[in-house]
Amino acid sequence: LSSKYNLNKFYLCHKFNSIYGSSPIAYLNNVRLEMCKDLLKTTNHSIHRISEMVGYSSPSYLSQVFKKSVGKTPQKYRKIDKTNN
């Protein structure tokens, strides 16, 4: 982003944080996780396919990040959501 907009990366991070309340990376991860939750609830795509769709390098990394943030693996999240509906 800093190269694209010809800004100092520290200035960009500071400005982004002051506007959005998180770093650009944390914001991106949050957007990816929200997309992942939505896809888990609304589709039958595999975890591998969902990881590709939301921009994670591998399903195992998605599972690791998802569990750290949500407290459950994507599989358990999907299963719990299906039983609640």
C-alpha positions in Angstrom: 0.0 0.0 0.0 2.7 2.4 0.9 4.5 2.0 -2.5 1.2 2.2 -4.4 0.3 5.5 -2.8 3.9 6.8 -2.4 3.7 7.1 1.3 6.1 6.3 4.1 5.0 2.9 5.5 5.2 4.0 9.1 3.0 7.1 8.3 0.6 4.9 6.5 0.3 2.4 9.4 -0.1 5.2 11.9 -2.8 6.9 9.8 -4.6 3.6 9.0 -4.6 2.7 12.7 -6.0 6.1 13.7 -8.9 5.7 11.2 -9.7 2.0 11.5 -8.4 1.2 15.0 -6.0 -1.5 13.9 -3.0 -2.1 11.7 -3.5 -2.8 8.0 -2.6 -6.5 8.5 -4.9 -6.9 11.5 -7.7 -5.3 9.5 -7.1 -7.6 6.5 -7.1 -10.7 8.8 -10.3 -9.6 10.4 -12.0 -9.1 6.9 -10.7 -12.5 5.8 -12.0 -14.2 9.0 -15.5 -12.6 8.6 -15.6 -13.7 5.0 -14.6 -17.2 6.1 -17.3 -17.3 8.8 -19.9 -16.3 6.2 -18.7 -18.9 3.7 -18.7 -21.6 6.4 -22.3 -20.7 7.2 -23.7 -20.3 3.7 -21.8 -22.7 1.5 -20.6 -26.3 1.5 -17.2 -25.4 0.1 -14.3 -27.3 1.6 -12.0 -25.6 4.1 -9.3 -25.9 1.5 -11.4 -24.0 -1.1 -12.5 -21.4 1.5 -8.9 -20.8 2.5 -8.1 -20.1 -1.2 -11.1 -17.8 -1.6 -10.3 -15.6 1.4 -6.6 -15.4 0.6 -4.9 -17.8 3.1 -1.8 -19.7 1.9 -3.1 -23.0 3.3 -6.0 -24.6 5.0 -3.9 -25.4 8.0 -2.9 -21.8 8.4 -6.5 -20.7 8.1 -7.4 -23.2 10.8 -4.7 -21.9 13.1 -5.7 -18.2 12.7 -9.4 -19.1 12.9 -9.0 -21.1 16.1 -6.9 -18.4 17.7 -9.5 -15.7 16.9 -12.8 -17.6 17.2 -11.9 -20.3 19.7 -13.0 -23.1 17.4 -11.7 -24.7 14.3 -13.5 -23.9 11.1 -15.0 -27.4 11.0 -16.4 -27.1 14.5 -17.7 -23.6 13.7 -19.5 -24.9 10.7 -20.9 -27.9 12.6 -22.2 -25.8 15.5 -23.8 -23.3 13.1 -25.5 -26.1 11.1 -27.0 -27.5 14.4 -28.2 -24.1 15.5 -30.1 -23.5 12.3 
